[in-house]
Amino acid sequence: ADREITITLGGDYVLGTREEWIDEPDNFDACVENNGMDWCFSGIEDLFAADDFTLVNLECALQDSNQGHNSKKQHTFRGKTAYAQMLAAAGIEGVNIANNHYIDYNQSGEDSTKAALEAAGIQYCGYRNLFVYVQGDIKIGFGGCRETVFYEENKAYVYRDIQQLKDMGCNAVIYSCHWGTEYSPTHNEKQENMAQYAANSGADLVVGTHPHVVQGVDSIDGCAVLYSLGNLVFGGTKELQTFDAMLVRAILHFNDDGLYLGTELELIPVLTSGSAPDNDFRPVLAAADDASRILSLVQADSAMDITQSIWIPAD
């Protein structure tokens, strides 16, 4: 009989606000203060409770002061270190940090973010950080890269990450890629090239973040590819251009010997805010009309049929 491990994948999380909004009354911090630490994930955390592992993209620094702030950047995002506990409480076990906002407060912010995640028991991958989820004798490895840094400058980093996870005995590898063009409904050639490179390097599932909108699903040489999941909790802006996003439930199948057989994907449409057009920082499952619209956007950017159950066998 197959053995199954269920991983829930989510998009961009800004658990904080812009530096220039820190003192404003309607920001993310005020929302959490008014509604409680469990507010942001209360609409979707049942999904996280029913899986084996949940991974999201943490797109901010967690630091209680503005030390190291890169004031030259147009947008910088910072949340309180205590917010790492929000992830843990919601059943989110891991985050990718290979993105363009983890570095907003330079070394100080990076150290503070890692320390906050470690204190909350949250695993993190990206920027050469790797971790392994273990269930029985099955190991699933996690790594991540950013298109502009750890791919364009030296894509061998991607190969090295994945090989290192294989050397650690991982039966399957999930690799996060921060890539693509913001707000583009379609993925581009570079995303395909990166996915191909990760697949060639031994990745079994590639999950994309950064575009802030949903994009297509693909299968490249037995590797499942999710080009973009959109936003989830997004404290970085009050006026969102789009509320369309999705969670993906990936059920990884292994045989009795631990050999990876393939992944079954379930696309779960969500809205980034339950009170659109306002951003209440609380994603909810999309109802019928919204759900079919979101899935049609994903379908428009996918060569395969995503309306049925999606099974991507290992090559």
C-alpha positions as CSV (number, residue, x, y, z in Angstrom):
1,A,0.0,0.0,0.0
2,D,1.1,3.6,-0.7
3,R,2.1,5.7,2.1
4,E,0.9,9.3,2.0
5,I,2.2,12.5,3.5
6,T,0.0,15.6,3.2
7,I,1.7,19.0,2.8
8,T,-0.3,22.3,2.6
9,L,1.4,25.1,0.7
10,G,0.5,28.7,1.0
11,G,1.6,32.0,-0.7
12,D,3.0,35.3,0.6
13,Y,2.6,36.2,4.2
14,V,3.5,39.7,5.4
15,L,3.0,39.3,9.2
16,G,3.6,43.0,9.8
17,T,3.3,46.4,8.2
18,R,5.4,49.0,6.3
19,E,8.0,50.8,8.3
20,E,6.3,54.2,7.6
21,W,2.9,52.8,8.8
22,I,4.1,51.4,12.1
23,D,2.2,54.0,14.1
24,E,-0.9,54.2,12.0
25,P,-4.2,53.2,13.7
26,D,-5.5,50.9,10.9
27,N,-2.3,48.9,10.3
28,F,-1.7,45.1,10.7
29,D,-0.4,45.5,14.3
30,A,-3.6,47.4,15.3
31,C,-5.7,44.7,13.7
32,V,-3.9,42.0,15.7
33,E,-4.2,44.0,18.9
34,N,-7.9,44.5,18.4
35,N,-8.8,41.0,17.2
36,G,-6.2,38.8,18.9
37,M,-3.2,36.8,17.8
38,D,-5.3,34.0,16.3
39,W,-7.3,36.3,14.0
40,C,-5.3,36.2,10.8
41,F,-5.4,32.4,10.3
42,S,-8.8,31.7,11.9
43,G,-10.5,31.3,8.5
44,I,-8.2,28.7,7.2
45,E,-6.3,27.0,10.0
46,D,-8.6,23.9,10.0
47,L,-6.8,23.0,6.8
48,F,-3.4,23.3,8.5
49,A,-4.6,21.2,11.4
50,A,-5.7,18.3,9.1
51,D,-2.3,17.9,7.3
52,D,1.2,16.6,8.2
53,F,3.1,19.8,7.5
54,T,2.3,23.4,6.3
55,L,4.8,25.6,4.4
56,V,4.3,29.3,3.6
57,N,6.4,32.2,2.3
58,L,7.3,34.6,5.1
59,E,7.7,37.9,3.4
60,C,8.9,40.3,6.1
61,A,11.4,40.7,8.9
62,L,10.4,39.9,12.5
63,Q,12.1,42.4,14.6
64,D,10.9,44.7,17.5
65,S,13.0,47.7,16.5
66,N,13.9,49.3,13.2
67,Q,17.6,48.5,13.6
68,G,19.4,47.9,10.3
69,H,16.4,49.4,8.3
70,N,17.2,49.7,4.6
71,S,15.5,53.1,4.1
72,K,16.5,53.3,0.4
73,K,14.0,50.5,-0.4
74,Q,10.5,51.6,-1.5
75,H,8.7,49.1,0.6
76,T,10.0,47.5,3.8
77,F,8.0,45.1,5.9
78,R,8.4,44.4,9.6
79,G,6.4,42.5,12.2
80,K,6.9,41.9,15.9
81,T,9.0,38.9,16.9
82,A,6.0,37.6,18.9
83,Y,4.1,37.1,15.6
84,A,6.2,34.0,14.9
85,Q,4.0,32.4,17.6
86,M,1.0,33.1,15.3
87,L,2.4,30.7,12.7
88,A,2.9,28.0,15.3
89,A,-0.6,28.4,16.8
90,A,-2.2,28.1,13.4
91,G,-0.4,24.9,12.6
92,I,2.2,26.3,10.2
93,E,5.4,24.4,10.7
94,G,7.7,25.8,8.1
95,V,8.4,29.0,6.1
96,N,10.5,30.0,3.1
97,I,12.6,33.1,3.7
98,A,14.3,33.4,0.3
99,N,12.5,36.5,-0.8
100,N,13.1,40.3,-1.2
101,H,11.7,41.4,2.2
102,Y,13.4,39.0,4.6
103,I,16.5,41.3,4.0
104,D,14.7,44.6,4.6
105,Y,16.6,45.1,7.9
106,N,19.9,43.7,6.8
107,Q,21.8,41.3,9.1
108,S,20.1,42.6,12.2
109,G,16.7,41.7,10.8
110,E,17.8,38.4,9.4
111,D,19.2,37.3,12.8
112,S,16.1,38.5,14.6
113,T,13.8,36.7,12.2
114,K,15.6,33.4,12.5
115,A,15.7,33.7,16.3
116,A,12.0,34.5,16.5
117,L,11.2,31.5,14.2
118,E,13.4,29.2,16.2
119,A,11.8,30.3,19.5
120,A,8.4,29.5,18.1
121,G,9.6,26.1,16.8
122,I,9.1,27.1,13.1
123,Q,11.5,25.6,10.5
124,Y,12.9,27.8,7.8
125,C,14.4,27.3,4.4
126,G,15.9,29.5,1.7
127,Y,19.1,31.5,1.2
128,R,21.1,28.2,1.7
129,N,19.1,27.3,4.8
130,L,17.7,23.8,4.5
131,F,15.5,21.6,6.7
132,V,14.1,18.1,6.7
133,Y,10.6,16.9,7.8
134,V,10.7,13.4,9.1
135,Q,7.8,11.0,9.4
136,G,8.8,7.5,10.3
137,D,11.5,6.5,7.9
138,I,10.4,9.1,5.2
139,K,12.3,12.3,5.0
140,I,11.1,15.3,3.0
141,G,13.6,18.1,2.3
142,F,12.9,21.8,1.9
143,G,15.1,24.5,0.3
144,G,14.5,27.7,-1.5
145,C,16.0,30.4,-3.7
146,R,15.3,33.9,-5.1
147,E,15.4,34.4,-8.9
148,T,17.6,37.5,-8.7
149,V,20.2,36.2,-6.2
150,F,20.5,32.5,-5.9
151,Y,19.7,31.7,-9.5
152,E,20.8,34.4,-11.8
153,E,24.1,35.1,-9.9
154,N,24.9,31.4,-9.5
155,K,22.3,28.8,-10.2
156,A,24.6,26.1,-8.9
157,Y,23.3,27.0,-5.4
158,V,20.0,25.4,-6.4
159,Y,21.7,22.2,-7.5
160,R,23.8,22.2,-4.3
161,D,20.8,22.7,-2.0
162,I,18.9,19.8,-3.6
163,Q,21.9,17.5,-3.7
164,Q,22.6,18.3,-0.1
165,L,19.0,17.3,0.8
166,K,19.4,14.1,-1.2
167,D,22.7,13.4,0.6
168,M,20.8,13.8,3.9
169,G,18.6,10.9,2.8
170,C,15.5,12.7,1.7
171,N,13.0,10.6,-0.2
172,A,11.5,13.7,-1.8
173,V,12.4,17.4,-2.1
174,I,10.1,20.5,-2.1
175,Y,11.8,23.6,-3.4
176,S,10.5,27.2,-3.1
177,C,11.3,29.7,-5.8
178,H,10.7,33.4,-5.4
179,W,10.4,34.5,-9.0
180,G,8.3,35.9,-11.9
181,T,6.7,39.3,-12.6
182,E,4.5,40.9,-10.0
183,Y,0.8,40.9,-11.0
184,S,1.4,39.0,-14.2
185,P,-1.5,36.5,-14.7
186,T,0.9,34.3,-16.7
187,H,4.3,32.7,-15.7
188,N,7.3,33.5,-17.9
189,E,10.1,31.7,-19.6
190,K,12.5,32.3,-16.8
191,Q,10.2,30.6,-14.3
192,E,10.0,27.6,-16.7
193,N,13.7,27.5,-17.0
194,M,14.2,27.7,-13.2
195,A,11.6,24.9,-12.7
196,Q,13.3,22.8,-15.3
197,Y,16.7,23.4,-13.6
198,A,15.3,22.5,-10.1
199,A,13.6,19.4,-11.6
200,N,16.9,18.3,-13.3
201,S,18.7,18.9,-10.0
202,G,16.3,16.5,-8.3
203,A,13.3,18.5,-6.9
204,D,10.0,16.7,-6.8
205,L,7.8,19.7,-6.2
206,V,8.5,23.4,-7.0
207,V,6.4,26.0,-5.3
208,G,6.4,29.6,-6.6
209,T,5.9,32.9,-4.8
210,H,6.2,36.6,-5.5
211,P,3.8,37.5,-8.3
212,H,0.9,38.2,-5.7
213,V,-1.6,36.6,-8.1
214,V,-2.4,33.0,-9.0
215,Q,-0.6,31.4,-11.9
216,G,-0.6,28.0,-13.5
217,V,0.3,24.4,-12.6
218,D,2.8,22.3,-14.6
219,S,4.6,19.0,-14.6
220,I,8.2,19.0,-15.7
221,D,10.0,15.7,-15.9
222,G,8.0,14.3,-13.0
223,C,8.3,17.4,-10.9
224,A,5.1,19.2,-9.9
225,V,5.3,22.9,-10.5
226,L,3.1,25.6,-8.9
227,Y,4.0,28.9,-10.5
228,S,2.4,31.2,-8.0
229,L,-0.1,30.8,-5.1
230,G,-0.8,34.6,-4.7
231,N,-1.0,36.3,-1.3
232,L,-2.4,35.0,1.9
233,V,-2.1,37.2,4.9
234,F,-0.8,40.5,3.5
235,G,-0.1,43.2,6.0
236,G,2.1,45.1,3.5
237,T,-0.7,46.9,1.9
238,K,-4.1,48.2,2.9
239,E,-5.5,48.4,-0.7
240,L,-5.0,45.1,-2.4
241,Q,-5.1,45.0,-6.2
242,T,-6.5,41.5,-6.1
243,F,-7.9,39.1,-3.4
244,D,-7.5,36.0,-5.5
245,A,-5.2,33.3,-4.1
246,M,-5.0,29.6,-3.4
247,L,-3.7,27.0,-1.0
248,V,-2.5,23.8,-2.4
249,R,-2.8,20.5,-0.7
250,A,0.0,18.2,-2.0
251,I,-0.4,14.5,-1.1
252,L,3.0,12.9,-1.6
253,H,2.9,9.1,-2.3
254,F,5.7,6.7,-1.4
255,N,5.9,2.9,-1.6
256,D,6.7,0.6,1.3
257,D,10.4,1.1,0.7
258,G,10.1,4.9,0.8
259,L,10.4,5.4,-2.9
260,Y,8.7,8.5,-4.1
261,L,5.9,7.7,-6.5
262,G,4.3,11.1,-7.2
263,T,2.1,13.9,-5.9
264,E,-1.6,14.4,-6.0
265,L,-2.5,18.1,-6.0
266,E,-5.7,19.7,-4.6
267,L,-6.1,23.4,-5.4
268,I,-8.0,25.3,-2.7
269,P,-9.1,28.8,-3.8
270,V,-9.0,31.4,-1.1
271,L,-9.7,35.1,-0.8
272,T,-6.9,37.2,0.9
273,S,-9.5,39.1,2.9
274,G,-13.0,38.1,4.2
275,S,-14.2,41.7,3.9
276,A,-13.0,42.8,0.4
277,P,-12.6,45.5,-0.8
278,D,-11.1,46.1,2.6
279,N,-8.1,44.1,3.7
280,D,-8.9,42.6,7.1
281,F,-5.7,40.5,7.0
282,R,-7.8,37.3,7.4
283,P,-8.0,35.0,4.4
284,V,-11.1,32.8,3.9
285,L,-12.0,29.9,1.6
286,A,-13.5,31.2,-1.6
287,A,-17.2,30.5,-2.1
288,A,-18.6,29.0,-5.4
289,D,-18.4,31.9,-7.8
290,D,-15.1,33.2,-6.5
291,A,-13.7,29.7,-6.4
292,S,-14.5,28.9,-10.0
293,R,-13.2,32.3,-11.1
294,I,-9.9,31.7,-9.3
295,L,-9.5,28.2,-10.8
296,S,-10.2,29.6,-14.3
297,L,-7.3,32.0,-13.8
298,V,-5.1,29.1,-12.9
299,Q,-6.4,27.0,-15.8
300,A,-5.7,29.8,-18.3
301,D,-2.0,29.6,-17.3
302,S,-1.8,25.8,-17.3
303,A,-1.2,23.4,-20.1
304,M,-2.8,20.5,-18.1
305,D,-6.4,20.1,-17.1
306,I,-6.6,21.3,-13.5
307,T,-10.4,20.8,-13.1
308,Q,-10.0,17.1,-12.3
309,S,-7.8,15.5,-9.7
310,I,-4.2,16.3,-10.5
311,W,-1.8,13.4,-10.3
312,I,1.8,14.1,-11.2
313,P,3.7,10.8,-11.2
314,A,7.5,10.7,-10.5
315,D,9.5,10.4,-13.6
